[in-house]
Amino acid sequence: MVGPKSCELTGITFAPDDKTMFVDVQHPGEEGDSHFPNNSSRPRSSVLMITREDGGVIGA
């Protein structure tokens, strides 16, 4: 998994049914290279929730 420049991907975990994965994106763009998650003037840490389009188990 790859995140925005200058970030840390942490806290990867799954929901009990393995159909949702959560990923924390910390400190994106502190060096001024990125404006994750949008073009605001201040980069923000975020939590992503990832699911499959068909609602199935992640990795299956």
C-alpha positions in Angstrom: 0.0 0.0 0.0 1.3 3.5 -0.9 0.2 6.8 0.6 0.8 10.5 0.0 4.4 11.7 -0.1 5.9 12.1 3.4 3.2 10.2 5.2 3.1 7.1 7.5 0.5 4.4 7.0 -0.4 3.0 10.4 -3.1 1.1 12.3 -4.1 -1.2 9.5 -6.9 -3.4 10.8 -10.0 -5.2 9.7 -13.7 -5.2 10.7 -14.7 -8.5 12.4 -16.3 -9.8 9.1 -13.2 -9.0 7.1 -15.3 -6.9 4.6 -13.8 -3.5 5.7 -10.2 -2.5 6.1 -9.2 0.6 8.1 -5.9 2.5 7.4 -4.6 5.6 9.2 -2.6 8.1 7.2 -0.5 10.2 9.5 1.5 13.4 8.9 1.0 13.7 5.2 2.9 16.5 3.5 4.4 18.1 6.6 7.4 19.1 4.5 5.0 21.1 2.2 5.1 18.5 -0.6 1.5 17.3 -0.4 -1.9 18.6 0.5 -3.7 15.4 1.3 -6.7 14.9 1.3 -7.4 17.9 -0.8 -5.8 21.2 -1.9 -6.4 23.0 1.4 -3.6 25.0 2.9 -3.1 22.5 5.8 -2.5 18.7 5.4 -4.5 16.5 7.7 -4.2 13.0 9.0 -7.1 10.8 7.9 -8.6 7.3 8.5 -9.6 5.5 5.3 -12.3 2.8 5.2 -11.7 0.4 2.3 -14.3 -2.1 1.0 -14.8 -4.2 -2.1 -17.3 -3.0 -4.7 -19.0 -6.4 -4.5 -19.2 -6.3 -0.7 -17.0 -9.4 -0.4 -14.2 -10.3 2.0 -11.0 -8.2 1.5 -8.2 -10.5 0.2 -10.6 -13.2 -1.0 
